[in-house]
């Protein structure tokens, strides 16, 4: 009888592991290059997400800015300089990390709700040269 009860408890514990691990923080590796942003996935579960952003470029600094938006990633509102207007219509600025030097890695932890997001580098001219990445949170 004790063995059957122990096996039942063990089975419940093993079946619960995927649910429990999905509740904790998620770590996402991000690579920024001249001129692209790459992540391993474009879909994440809602909650606390830590982006580990590495500047893999060899010649210039980058930044990592997250917006919640339903706009296409290449059609965010621009300011008069041609860079993304971080207070523009259709985008909600979530958070950012500035001044990521070549070879440097910085982290950004954010609590993201379900929706559509775009990560960009908003250094002068970088967004228009392709430094953006769309992802969703479910």
N, CA, C and O atoms as CSV, one atom per row, in Angstrom:
chain,resi,resn,atom,element,x,y,z
A,1,UNK,N,N,0.819,-1.189,0.000
A,1,UNK,CA,C,0.000,0.000,0.000
A,1,UNK,C,C,0.863,1.253,0.000
A,1,UNK,O,O,0.593,2.199,-0.740
A,2,UNK,N,N,1.908,1.259,0.836
A,2,UNK,CA,C,2.785,2.421,0.888
A,2,UNK,C,C,3.493,2.630,-0.440
A,2,UNK,O,O,3.708,3.767,-0.858
A,3,UNK,N,N,3.859,1.536,-1.109
A,3,UNK,CA,C,4.555,1.648,-2.385
A,3,UNK,C,C,3.638,2.270,-3.434
A,3,UNK,O,O,4.083,3.119,-4.207
A,4,UNK,N,N,2.388,1.873,-3.478
A,4,UNK,CA,C,1.433,2.416,-4.446
A,4,UNK,C,C,1.228,3.918,-4.211
A,4,UNK,O,O,1.155,4.697,-5.162
A,5,UNK,N,N,1.136,4.312,-2.940
A,5,UNK,CA,C,0.958,5.729,-2.606
A,5,UNK,C,C,2.198,6.530,-3.005
A,5,UNK,O,O,2.083,7.633,-3.539
A,6,UNK,N,N,3.374,5.978,-2.746
A,6,UNK,CA,C,4.623,6.637,-3.117
A,6,UNK,C,C,4.720,6.794,-4.628
A,6,UNK,O,O,5.131,7.849,-5.111
A,7,UNK,N,N,4.351,5.767,-5.379
A,7,UNK,CA,C,4.382,5.852,-6.837
A,7,UNK,C,C,3.391,6.895,-7.353
A,7,UNK,O,O,3.691,7.600,-8.317
A,8,UNK,N,N,2.238,7.004,-6.742
A,8,UNK,CA,C,1.251,8.013,-7.133
A,8,UNK,C,C,1.789,9.419,-6.895
A,8,UNK,O,O,1.647,10.295,-7.748
A,9,UNK,N,N,2.392,9.629,-5.762
A,9,UNK,CA,C,2.960,10.942,-5.443
A,9,UNK,C,C,4.078,11.281,-6.418
A,9,UNK,O,O,4.165,12.410,-6.901
A,10,UNK,N,N,4.935,10.301,-6.708
A,10,UNK,CA,C,6.036,10.512,-7.646
A,10,UNK,C,C,5.506,10.840,-9.040
A,10,UNK,O,O,6.035,11.731,-9.704
A,11,UNK,N,N,4.482,10.141,-9.489
A,11,UNK,CA,C,3.894,10.404,-10.808
A,11,UNK,C,C,3.324,11.811,-10.885
A,11,UNK,O,O,3.526,12.507,-11.881
A,12,UNK,N,N,2.620,12.235,-9.856
A,12,UNK,CA,C,2.049,13.595,-9.827
A,12,UNK,C,C,3.167,14.628,-9.857
A,12,UNK,O,O,3.067,15.637,-10.555
A,13,UNK,N,N,4.226,14.376,-9.103
A,13,UNK,CA,C,5.348,15.325,-9.066
A,13,UNK,C,C,6.005,15.441,-10.433
A,13,UNK,O,O,6.306,16.547,-10.881
A,14,UNK,N,N,6.228,14.326,-11.093
A,14,UNK,CA,C,6.856,14.348,-12.416
A,14,UNK,C,C,5.977,15.023,-13.456
A,14,UNK,O,O,6.480,15.746,-14.316
A,15,UNK,N,N,4.679,14.800,-13.389
A,15,UNK,CA,C,3.763,15.438,-14.333
A,15,UNK,C,C,3.650,16.942,-14.092
A,15,UNK,O,O,3.292,17.685,-15.005
A,16,UNK,N,N,3.945,17.392,-12.891
A,16,UNK,CA,C,3.835,18.811,-12.548
A,16,UNK,C,C,5.052,19.616,-12.974
A,16,UNK,O,O,4.963,20.839,-13.083
A,17,UNK,N,N,6.183,18.973,-13.216
A,17,UNK,CA,C,7.419,19.695,-13.521
A,17,UNK,C,C,7.278,20.644,-14.706
A,17,UNK,O,O,7.706,21.792,-14.585
A,18,UNK,N,N,6.698,20.242,-15.859
A,18,UNK,CA,C,6.594,21.194,-16.968
A,18,UNK,C,C,5.781,22.433,-16.607
A,18,UNK,O,O,6.097,23.530,-17.068
A,19,UNK,N,N,4.758,22.278,-15.806
A,19,UNK,CA,C,3.934,23.421,-15.425
A,19,UNK,C,C,4.679,24.346,-14.478
A,19,UNK,O,O,4.577,25.568,-14.588
A,20,UNK,N,N,5.422,23.770,-13.558
A,20,UNK,CA,C,6.150,24.576,-12.593
A,20,UNK,C,C,7.297,25.318,-13.245
A,20,UNK,O,O,7.533,26.484,-12.929
A,21,UNK,N,N,8.023,24.664,-14.158
A,21,UNK,CA,C,9.137,25.341,-14.809
A,21,UNK,C,C,8.648,26.421,-15.747
A,21,UNK,O,O,9.388,27.374,-15.989
A,22,UNK,N,N,7.446,26.331,-16.289
A,22,UNK,CA,C,6.900,27.359,-17.166
A,22,UNK,C,C,6.481,28.604,-16.416
A,22,UNK,O,O,6.248,29.639,-17.040
A,23,UNK,N,N,6.378,28.540,-15.097
A,23,UNK,CA,C,5.928,29.687,-14.311
A,23,UNK,C,C,7.070,30.610,-13.924
A,23,UNK,O,O,6.837,31.769,-13.582
A,24,UNK,N,N,8.290,30.120,-13.973
A,24,UNK,CA,C,9.424,30.916,-13.535
A,24,UNK,C,C,9.902,31.868,-14.614
A,24,UNK,O,O,9.325,31.933,-15.700
A,25,UNK,N,N,10.962,32.608,-14.309
A,25,UNK,CA,C,11.494,33.548,-15.278
A,25,UNK,C,C,12.015,32.821,-16.520
A,25,UNK,O,O,12.536,31.708,-16.438
A,26,UNK,N,N,11.864,33.463,-17.637
A,26,UNK,CA,C,12.372,32.918,-18.882
A,26,UNK,C,C,13.591,33.725,-19.285
A,26,UNK,O,O,13.603,34.948,-19.153
A,27,UNK,N,N,14.617,33.045,-19.775
A,27,UNK,CA,C,15.835,33.707,-20.222
A,27,UNK,C,C,15.927,33.576,-21.735
A,27,UNK,O,O,15.850,32.477,-22.285
A,28,UNK,N,N,16.094,34.720,-22.399
A,28,UNK,CA,C,16.121,34.764,-23.851
A,28,UNK,C,C,17.441,35.383,-24.293
A,28,UNK,O,O,17.772,36.506,-23.912
A,29,UNK,N,N,18.188,34.642,-25.097
A,29,UNK,CA,C,19.440,35.171,-25.635
A,29,UNK,C,C,19.136,35.997,-26.878
A,29,UNK,O,O,18.376,35.583,-27.753
A,30,UNK,N,N,19.750,37.174,-26.933
A,30,UNK,CA,C,19.570,38.095,-28.049
A,30,UNK,C,C,20.951,38.433,-28.606
A,30,UNK,O,O,21.889,38.702,-27.855
A,31,UNK,N,N,21.058,38.415,-29.935
A,31,UNK,CA,C,22.288,38.816,-30.600
A,31,UNK,C,C,22.005,40.046,-31.452
A,31,UNK,O,O,21.129,40.032,-32.316
A,32,UNK,N,N,22.758,41.104,-31.195
A,32,UNK,CA,C,22.663,42.302,-32.023
A,32,UNK,C,C,23.921,42.398,-32.871
A,32,UNK,O,O,25.043,42.285,-32.378
A,33,UNK,N,N,23.698,42.610,-34.158
A,33,UNK,CA,C,24.795,42.756,-35.116
A,33,UNK,C,C,24.532,44.014,-35.920
A,33,UNK,O,O,23.516,44.683,-35.732
A,34,UNK,N,N,25.429,44.325,-36.795
A,34,UNK,CA,C,25.207,45.457,-37.690
A,34,UNK,C,C,24.602,44.901,-38.978
A,34,UNK,O,O,25.388,44.393,-39.778
A,35,UNK,N,N,23.413,44.934,-39.249
A,35,UNK,CA,C,22.260,45.608,-38.697
A,35,UNK,C,C,21.120,44.609,-38.565
A,35,UNK,O,O,20.245,44.548,-39.429
A,36,UNK,N,N,21.124,43.841,-37.513
A,36,UNK,CA,C,20.067,42.858,-37.276
A,36,UNK,C,C,19.965,42.554,-35.787
A,36,UNK,O,O,20.900,42.771,-35.017
A,37,UNK,N,N,18.798,42.046,-35.413
A,37,UNK,CA,C,18.569,41.542,-34.062
A,37,UNK,C,C,18.043,40.121,-34.229
A,37,UNK,O,O,17.097,39.891,-34.982
A,38,UNK,N,N,18.648,39.179,-33.535
A,38,UNK,CA,C,18.231,37.783,-33.610
A,38,UNK,C,C,17.931,37.244,-32.220
A,38,UNK,O,O,18.666,37.486,-31.263
A,39,UNK,N,N,16.810,36.495,-32.136
A,39,UNK,CA,C,16.447,35.769,-30.920
A,39,UNK,C,C,16.159,34.330,-31.332
A,39,UNK,O,O,15.825,34.064,-32.486
A,40,UNK,N,N,16.290,33.410,-30.389
A,40,UNK,CA,C,16.066,31.997,-30.678
A,40,UNK,C,C,14.605,31.701,-31.006
A,40,UNK,O,O,14.315,30.722,-31.693
A,41,UNK,N,N,13.687,32.531,-30.526
A,41,UNK,CA,C,12.260,32.309,-30.732
A,41,UNK,C,C,11.572,33.647,-30.946
A,41,UNK,O,O,12.106,34.698,-30.594
A,42,UNK,N,N,10.380,33.593,-31.529
A,42,UNK,CA,C,9.595,34.820,-31.686
A,42,UNK,C,C,8.267,34.727,-30.942
A,42,UNK,O,O,7.337,35.485,-31.215
A,43,UNK,N,N,8.188,33.777,-29.989
A,43,UNK,CA,C,6.974,33.618,-29.194
A,43,UNK,C,C,7.349,33.158,-27.787
A,43,UNK,O,O,8.130,32.224,-27.605
A,44,UNK,N,N,6.767,33.847,-26.792
A,44,UNK,CA,C,7.095,33.557,-25.401
A,44,UNK,C,C,5.833,33.516,-24.564
A,44,UNK,O,O,4.801,34.065,-24.948
A,45,UNK,N,N,5.924,32.860,-23.417
A,45,UNK,CA,C,4.815,32.857,-22.465
A,45,UNK,C,C,4.847,34.148,-21.664
A,45,UNK,O,O,5.916,34.674,-21.357
A,46,UNK,N,N,3.666,34.653,-21.328
A,46,UNK,CA,C,3.562,35.879,-20.548
A,46,UNK,C,C,4.236,35.703,-19.196
A,46,UNK,O,O,4.301,34.600,-18.652
A,47,UNK,N,N,4.732,36.803,-18.671
A,47,UNK,CA,C,5.362,36.792,-17.362
A,47,UNK,C,C,6.727,37.442,-17.408
A,47,UNK,O,O,7.038,38.199,-18.327
A,48,UNK,N,N,7.532,37.142,-16.417
A,48,UNK,CA,C,8.864,37.731,-16.297
A,48,UNK,C,C,9.798,37.111,-17.331
A,48,UNK,O,O,9.963,35.892,-17.374
A,49,UNK,N,N,10.401,37.946,-18.157
A,49,UNK,CA,C,11.350,37.503,-19.171
A,49,UNK,C,C,12.630,38.305,-19.005
A,49,UNK,O,O,12.594,39.531,-18.892
A,50,UNK,N,N,13.760,37.609,-18.991
A,50,UNK,CA,C,15.054,38.274,-18.939
A,50,UNK,C,C,15.732,38.106,-20.290
A,50,UNK,O,O,16.038,36.991,-20.713
A,51,UNK,N,N,15.960,39.225,-20.959
A,51,UNK,CA,C,16.667,39.230,-22.235
A,51,UNK,C,C,18.147,39.431,-21.943
A,51,UNK,O,O,18.533,40.402,-21.291
A,52,UNK,N,N,18.968,38.516,-22.427
A,52,UNK,CA,C,20.423,38.615,-22.301
A,52,UNK,C,C,20.937,39.058,-23.668
A,52,UNK,O,O,21.037,38.253,-24.594
A,53,UNK,N,N,21.262,40.351,-23.786
A,53,UNK,CA,C,21.553,40.973,-25.069
A,53,UNK,C,C,23.055,41.097,-25.256
A,53,UNK,O,O,23.735,41.752,-24.467
A,54,UNK,N,N,23.570,40.463,-26.310
A,54,UNK,CA,C,24.991,40.539,-26.625
A,54,UNK,C,C,25.171,41.344,-27.902
A,54,UNK,O,O,24.519,41.083,-28.913
A,55,UNK,N,N,26.060,42.320,-27.843
A,55,UNK,CA,C,26.405,43.090,-29.030
A,55,UNK,C,C,27.509,42.329,-29.749
A,55,UNK,O,O,28.675,42.389,-29.358
A,56,UNK,N,N,27.129,41.609,-30.809
A,56,UNK,CA,C,28.084,40.830,-31.586
A,56,UNK,C,C,28.718,41.640,-32.708
A,56,UNK,O,O,29.473,41.093,-33.511
A,57,UNK,N,N,28.427,42.920,-32.774
A,57,UNK,CA,C,29.089,43.792,-33.742
A,57,UNK,C,C,30.505,44.081,-33.245
A,57,UNK,O,O,30.777,43.995,-32.048
A,58,UNK,N,N,31.386,44.415,-34.150
A,58,UNK,CA,C,32.768,44.681,-33.754
A,58,UNK,C,C,33.121,46.159,-33.770
A,58,UNK,O,O,34.202,46.548,-33.328
A,59,UNK,N,N,32.201,46.991,-34.285
A,59,UNK,CA,C,32.604,48.369,-34.533
A,59,UNK,C,C,31.688,49.448,-33.966
A,59,UNK,O,O,31.991,50.633,-34.109
A,60,UNK,N,N,30.562,49.074,-33.318
A,60,UNK,CA,C,29.661,50.123,-32.847
A,60,UNK,C,C,28.770,49.654,-31.706
A,60,UNK,O,O,28.495,48.464,-31.548
A,61,UNK,N,N,28.330,50.624,-30.920
A,61,UNK,CA,C,27.415,50.349,-29.816
A,61,UNK,C,C,25.998,50.179,-30.359
A,61,UNK,O,O,25.654,50.691,-31.425
A,62,UNK,N,N,25.189,49.449,-29.599
A,62,UNK,CA,C,23.775,49.270,-29.928
A,62,UNK,C,C,22.956,49.476,-28.661
A,62,UNK,O,O,23.498,49.612,-27.564
A,63,UNK,N,N,21.652,49.497,-28.836
A,63,UNK,CA,C,20.733,49.500,-27.704
A,63,UNK,C,C,19.615,48.514,-28.002
A,63,UNK,O,O,19.483,48.029,-29.126
A,64,UNK,N,N,18.815,48.223,-26.988
A,64,UNK,CA,C,17.734,47.245,-27.113
A,64,UNK,C,C,16.499,47.871,-26.497
A,64,UNK,O,O,16.432,48.065,-25.283
A,65,UNK,N,N,15.515,48.188,-27.340
A,65,UNK,CA,C,14.301,48.871,-26.907
A,65,UNK,C,C,13.103,47.983,-27.225
A,65,UNK,O,O,13.000,47.461,-28.335
A,66,UNK,N,N,12.199,47.807,-26.270
A,66,UNK,CA,C,11.010,46.969,-26.473
A,66,UNK,C,C,9.765,47.852,-26.500
A,66,UNK,O,O,9.564,48.696,-25.627
A,67,UNK,N,N,8.937,47.638,-27.519
A,67,UNK,CA,C,7.640,48.300,-27.648
A,67,UNK,C,C,6.546,47.252,-27.729
A,67,UNK,O,O,6.731,46.200,-28.341
A,68,UNK,N,N,5.413,47.536,-27.116
A,68,UNK,CA,C,4.207,46.742,-27.347
A,68,UNK,C,C,3.471,47.455,-28.469
A,68,UNK,O,O,3.220,48.657,-28.385
A,69,UNK,N,N,3.119,46.713,-29.529
A,69,UNK,CA,C,2.489,47.331,-30.689
A,69,UNK,C,C,1.861,46.277,-31.590
A,69,UNK,O,O,2.308,45.131,-31.634
A,70,UNK,N,N,0.832,46.678,-32.298
A,70,UNK,CA,C,0.243,45.818,-33.321
A,70,UNK,C,C,0.698,46.241,-34.719
A,70,UNK,O,O,0.259,45.668,-35.716
A,71,UNK,N,N,1.573,47.240,-34.791
A,71,UNK,CA,C,2.100,47.684,-36.082
A,71,UNK,C,C,3.128,46.682,-36.604
A,71,UNK,O,O,3.792,46.015,-35.810
A,72,UNK,N,N,3.271,46.564,-37.925
A,72,UNK,CA,C,4.356,45.732,-38.466
A,72,UNK,C,C,5.706,46.256,-37.981
A,72,UNK,O,O,5.884,47.461,-37.806
A,73,UNK,N,N,6.642,45.356,-37.768
A,73,UNK,CA,C,7.928,45.734,-37.175
A,73,UNK,C,C,8.697,46.782,-37.977
A,73,UNK,O,O,9.491,47.534,-37.411
A,74,UNK,N,N,8.472,46.837,-39.271
A,74,UNK,CA,C,9.193,47.803,-40.102
A,74,UNK,C,C,8.371,49.063,-40.402
A,74,UNK,O,O,8.732,49.850,-41.277
A,75,UNK,N,N,7.255,49.248,-39.668
A,75,UNK,CA,C,6.402,50.412,-39.908
A,75,UNK,C,C,6.077,51.166,-38.614
A,75,UNK,O,O,4.971,51.684,-38.457
A,76,UNK,N,N,7.026,51.225,-37.705
A,76,UNK,CA,C,6.834,51.979,-36.475
A,76,UNK,C,C,6.903,53.476,-36.789
A,76,UNK,O,O,7.528,53.863,-37.776
A,77,UNK,N,N,6.274,54.325,-35.970
A,77,UNK,CA,C,6.286,55.771,-36.241
A,77,UNK,C,C,7.702,56.337,-36.132
A,77,UNK,O,O,8.466,55.967,-35.241
A,78,UNK,N,N,8.034,57.238,-37.051
A,78,UNK,CA,C,9.372,57.822,-37.084
A,78,UNK,C,C,9.334,59.292,-36.698
A,78,UNK,O,O,8.330,59.975,-36.897
A,79,UNK,N,N,10.442,59.769,-36.145
A,79,UNK,CA,C,10.572,61.198,-35.860
A,79,UNK,C,C,11.214,61.882,-37.071
A,79,UNK,O,O,11.460,61.235,-38.090
A,80,UNK,N,N,11.480,63.161,-36.966
A,80,UNK,CA,C,12.017,63.917,-38.100
A,80,UNK,C,C,13.424,63.467,-38.508
A,80,UNK,O,O,13.858,63.742,-39.626
A,81,UNK,N,N,14.146,62.774,-37.603
A,81,UNK,CA,C,15.478,62.258,-37.929
A,81,UNK,C,C,15.426,60.896,-38.612
A,81,UNK,O,O,16.456,60.375,-39.039
A,82,UNK,N,N,14.222,60.312,-38.719
A,82,UNK,CA,C,14.080,59.001,-39.336
A,82,UNK,C,C,14.248,57.847,-38.368
A,82,UNK,O,O,14.271,56.688,-38.784
A,83,UNK,N,N,14.366,58.147,-37.078
A,83,UNK,CA,C,14.450,57.098,-36.063
A,83,UNK,C,C,13.070,56.910,-35.439
A,83,UNK,O,O,12.190,57.751,-35.620
A,84,UNK,N,N,12.874,55.817,-34.709
A,84,UNK,CA,C,11.563,55.518,-34.136
A,84,UNK,C,C,11.205,56.561,-33.081
A,84,UNK,O,O,12.001,56.874,-32.196
A,85,UNK,N,N,9.997,57.087,-33.196
A,85,UNK,CA,C,9.451,58.008,-32.204
A,85,UNK,C,C,8.941,57.157,-31.043
A,85,UNK,O,O,7.886,56.530,-31.141
A,86,UNK,N,N,9.685,57.140,-29.960
A,86,UNK,CA,C,9.378,56.249,-28.836
A,86,UNK,C,C,8.081,56.604,-28.129
A,86,UNK,O,O,7.596,55.819,-27.314
A,87,UNK,N,N,7.505,57.766,-28.420
A,87,UNK,CA,C,6.216,58.173,-27.870
A,87,UNK,C,C,5.164,58.280,-28.965
A,87,UNK,O,O,4.106,58.875,-28.763
A,88,UNK,N,N,5.457,57.706,-30.118
A,88,UNK,CA,C,4.582,57.832,-31.276
A,88,UNK,C,C,3.300,57.039,-31.156
A,88,UNK,O,O,3.139,56.185,-30.285
A,89,UNK,N,N,2.392,57.356,-32.069
A,89,UNK,CA,C,1.091,56.694,-32.092
A,89,UNK,C,C,1.258,55.227,-32.482
A,89,UNK,O,O,1.950,54.894,-33.444
A,90,UNK,N,N,0.600,54.359,-31.703
A,90,UNK,CA,C,0.599,52.931,-32.013
A,90,UNK,C,C,1.686,52.126,-31.332
A,90,UNK,O,O,1.750,50.909,-31.506
A,91,UNK,N,N,2.553,52.787,-30.551
A,91,UNK,CA,C,3.592,52.058,-29.819
A,91,UNK,C,C,3.556,52.440,-28.343
A,91,UNK,O,O,3.319,53.596,-27.991
A,92,UNK,N,N,3.791,51.457,-27.497
A,92,UNK,CA,C,3.923,51.686,-26.054
A,92,UNK,C,C,5.324,51.247,-25.647
A,92,UNK,O,O,5.657,50.064,-25.714
A,93,UNK,N,N,6.136,52.205,-25.228
A,93,UNK,CA,C,7.506,51.921,-24.805
A,93,UNK,C,C,7.458,51.104,-23.516
A,93,UNK,O,O,6.835,51.514,-22.537
A,94,UNK,N,N,8.117,49.949,-23.521
A,94,UNK,CA,C,8.135,49.066,-22.349
A,94,UNK,C,C,9.383,49.328,-21.502
A,94,UNK,O,O,9.278,49.682,-20.328
A,95,UNK,N,N,10.546,49.154,-22.096
A,95,UNK,CA,C,11.803,49.363,-21.376
A,95,UNK,C,C,12.942,49.277,-22.378
A,95,UNK,O,O,12.732,48.937,-23.542
A,96,UNK,N,N,14.160,49.590,-21.915
A,96,UNK,CA,C,15.299,49.544,-22.821
A,96,UNK,C,C,16.609,49.442,-22.074
A,96,UNK,O,O,16.699,49.726,-20.879
A,97,UNK,N,N,17.627,49.026,-22.817
A,97,UNK,CA,C,19.015,49.023,-22.357
A,97,UNK,C,C,19.796,49.815,-23.388
A,97,UNK,O,O,19.730,49.529,-24.584
A,98,UNK,N,N,20.534,50.806,-22.926
A,98,UNK,CA,C,21.309,51.655,-23.832
A,98,UNK,C,C,22.789,51.304,-23.763
A,98,UNK,O,O,23.252,50.633,-22.841
A,99,UNK,N,N,23.517,51.781,-24.772
A,99,UNK,CA,C,24.975,51.768,-24.778
A,99,UNK,C,C,25.570,50.381,-24.529
A,99,UNK,O,O,26.357,50.191,-23.601
A,100,UNK,N,N,25.190,49.423,-25.361
A,100,UNK,CA,C,25.774,48.081,-25.288
A,100,UNK,C,C,26.967,48.080,-26.243
A,100,UNK,O,O,26.799,48.099,-27.462
A,101,UNK,N,N,28.153,48.058,-25.682
A,101,UNK,CA,C,29.382,48.163,-26.465
A,101,UNK,C,C,29.707,46.849,-27.184
A,101,UNK,O,O,29.232,45.792,-26.769
A,102,UNK,N,N,30.511,46.897,-28.258
A,102,UNK,CA,C,30.891,45.670,-28.969
A,102,UNK,C,C,31.460,44.622,-28.008
A,102,UNK,O,O,32.335,44.917,-27.194
A,103,UNK,N,N,30.948,43.400,-28.119
A,103,UNK,CA,C,31.396,42.301,-27.276
A,103,UNK,C,C,30.766,42.262,-25.896
A,103,UNK,O,O,30.979,41.306,-25.151
A,104,UNK,N,N,30.005,43.265,-25.544
A,104,UNK,CA,C,29.405,43.362,-24.212
A,104,UNK,C,C,28.030,42.690,-24.184
A,104,UNK,O,O,27.322,42.660,-25.191
A,105,UNK,N,N,27.664,42.154,-23.020
A,105,UNK,CA,C,26.345,41.572,-22.795
A,105,UNK,C,C,25.697,42.303,-21.624
A,105,UNK,O,O,26.308,42.483,-20.571
A,106,UNK,N,N,24.444,42.721,-21.828
A,106,UNK,CA,C,23.658,43.339,-20.761
A,106,UNK,C,C,22.318,42.621,-20.676
A,106,UNK,O,O,21.860,42.023,-21.650
A,107,UNK,N,N,21.695,42.685,-19.505
A,107,UNK,CA,C,20.402,42.028,-19.308
A,107,UNK,C,C,19.300,43.054,-19.090
A,107,UNK,O,O,19.513,44.134,-18.539
A,108,UNK,N,N,18.120,42.669,-19.544
A,108,UNK,CA,C,16.915,43.468,-19.333
A,108,UNK,C,C,15.809,42.517,-18.898
A,108,UNK,O,O,15.429,41.617,-19.647
A,109,UNK,N,N,15.291,42.713,-17.681
A,109,UNK,CA,C,14.195,41.879,-17.177
A,109,UNK,C,C,12.909,42.697,-17.198
A,109,UNK,O,O,12.843,43.800,-16.655
A,110,UNK,N,N,11.892,42.131,-17.838
A,110,UNK,CA,C,10.605,42.805,-17.951
A,110,UNK,C,C,9.484,41.799,-17.729
A,110,UNK,O,O,9.639,40.609,-18.004
A,111,UNK,N,N,8.362,42.285,-17.230
A,111,UNK,CA,C,7.172,41.465,-17.061
A,111,UNK,C,C,6.253,41.793,-18.233
A,111,UNK,O,O,5.684,42.883,-18.289
A,112,UNK,N,N,6.106,40.861,-19.165
A,112,UNK,CA,C,5.340,41.122,-20.381
A,112,UNK,C,C,3.991,40.430,-20.348
A,112,UNK,O,O,3.880,39.248,-20.023
A,113,UNK,N,N,2.969,41.202,-20.693
A,113,UNK,CA,C,1.603,40.698,-20.807
A,113,UNK,C,C,1.404,40.138,-22.209
A,113,UNK,O,O,2.201,40.421,-23.104
A,114,UNK,N,N,0.351,39.346,-22.415
A,114,UNK,CA,C,0.075,38.851,-23.769
A,114,UNK,C,C,-0.076,40.018,-24.751
A,114,UNK,O,O,-0.643,41.061,-24.424
A,115,UNK,N,N,0.443,39.812,-25.945
A,115,UNK,CA,C,0.338,40.831,-26.990
A,115,UNK,C,C,1.471,40.710,-27.983
A,115,UNK,O,O,2.247,39.755,-27.958
A,116,UNK,N,N,1.552,41.706,-28.868
A,116,UNK,CA,C,2.590,41.761,-29.900
A,116,UNK,C,C,3.617,42.815,-29.517
A,116,UNK,O,O,3.279,43.879,-28.997
A,117,UNK,N,N,4.875,42.496,-29.785
A,117,UNK,CA,C,5.978,43.363,-29.394
A,117,UNK,C,C,6.987,43.476,-30.536
A,117,UNK,O,O,7.053,42.622,-31.421
A,118,UNK,N,N,7.769,44.555,-30.489
A,118,UNK,CA,C,8.889,44.731,-31.401
A,118,UNK,C,C,10.080,45.199,-30.576
A,118,UNK,O,O,9.963,46.123,-29.771
A,119,UNK,N,N,11.225,44.556,-30.780
A,119,UNK,CA,C,12.485,44.992,-30.184
A,119,UNK,C,C,13.294,45.656,-31.291
A,119,UNK,O,O,13.367,45.153,-32.412
A,120,UNK,N,N,13.905,46.803,-30.957
A,120,UNK,CA,C,14.666,47.538,-31.961
A,120,UNK,C,C,15.968,48.063,-31.352
A,120,UNK,O,O,16.143,48.078,-30.134
A,121,UNK,N,N,16.863,48.487,-32.223
A,121,UNK,CA,C,17.963,49.354,-31.841
A,121,UNK,C,C,17.598,50.715,-32.408
A,121,UNK,O,O,17.380,50.855,-33.611
A,122,UNK,N,N,17.533,51.716,-31.541
A,122,UNK,CA,C,17.121,53.044,-31.979
A,122,UNK,C,C,18.290,54.029,-32.028
A,122,UNK,O,O,18.097,55.241,-31.934
A,123,UNK,N,N,19.505,53.492,-32.177
A,123,UNK,CA,C,20.644,54.370,-32.432
A,123,UNK,C,C,20.414,54.996,-33.808
A,123,UNK,O,O,19.753,54.384,-34.647
A,124,UNK,N,N,20.936,56.185,-34.060
A,124,UNK,CA,C,20.667,56.869,-35.330
A,124,UNK,C,C,20.903,55.978,-36.553
A,124,UNK,O,O,22.005,55.479,-36.784
A,125,UNK,N,N,19.826,55.799,-37.326
A,125,UNK,CA,C,19.892,55.045,-38.569
A,125,UNK,C,C,19.799,53.533,-38.452
A,125,UNK,O,O,19.616,52.863,-39.468
A,126,UNK,N,N,19.918,52.968,-37.258
A,126,UNK,CA,C,19.967,51.510,-37.120
A,126,UNK,C,C,18.627,50.836,-37.417
A,126,UNK,O,O,18.591,49.795,-38.072
A,127,UNK,N,N,17.533,51.419,-36.944
A,127,UNK,CA,C,16.210,50.829,-37.198
A,127,UNK,C,C,15.940,50.739,-38.698
A,127,UNK,O,O,15.494,49.703,-39.190
A,128,UNK,N,N,16.207,51.814,-39.417
A,128,UNK,CA,C,15.921,51.833,-40.860
A,128,UNK,C,C,16.814,50.874,-41.643
A,128,UNK,O,O,16.505,50.526,-42.782
A,129,UNK,N,N,17.927,50.446,-41.030
A,129,UNK,CA,C,18.815,49.491,-41.685
A,129,UNK,C,C,18.508,48.044,-41.289
A,129,UNK,O,O,19.258,47.131,-41.636
A,130,UNK,N,N,17.409,47.837,-40.565
A,130,UNK,CA,C,16.961,46.479,-40.287
A,130,UNK,C,C,17.095,45.987,-38.867
A,130,UNK,O,O,16.876,44.802,-38.613
A,131,UNK,N,N,17.447,46.851,-37.930
A,131,UNK,CA,C,17.612,46.385,-36.547
A,131,UNK,C,C,16.287,46.392,-35.817
A,131,UNK,O,O,16.022,47.265,-34.990
A,132,UNK,N,N,15.441,45.391,-36.137
A,132,UNK,CA,C,14.155,45.216,-35.460
A,132,UNK,C,C,13.786,43.746,-35.500
A,132,UNK,O,O,14.194,43.007,-36.396
A,133,UNK,N,N,13.005,43.336,-34.509
A,133,UNK,CA,C,12.607,41.931,-34.387
A,133,UNK,C,C,11.241,41.875,-33.720
A,133,UNK,O,O,11.069,42.356,-32.600
A,134,UNK,N,N,10.267,41.285,-34.413
A,134,UNK,CA,C,8.905,41.159,-33.877
A,134,UNK,C,C,8.771,39.853,-33.099
A,134,UNK,O,O,9.315,38.821,-33.492
A,135,UNK,N,N,8.030,39.918,-31.979
A,135,UNK,CA,C,7.736,38.703,-31.222
A,135,UNK,C,C,6.396,38.848,-30.537
A,135,UNK,O,O,5.883,39.953,-30.364
A,136,UNK,N,N,5.840,37.721,-30.150
A,136,UNK,CA,C,4.549,37.735,-29.465
A,136,UNK,C,C,4.672,37.083,-28.097
A,136,UNK,O,O,5.549,36.256,-27.847
A,137,UNK,N,N,3.764,37.486,-27.228
A,137,UNK,CA,C,3.699,36.927,-25.866
A,137,UNK,C,C,2.297,36.406,-25.686
A,137,UNK,O,O,1.329,37.124,-25.937
A,138,UNK,N,N,2.172,35.162,-25.252
A,138,UNK,CA,C,0.857,34.526,-25.113
A,138,UNK,C,C,0.598,34.158,-23.667
A,138,UNK,O,O,-0.458,33.611,-23.349
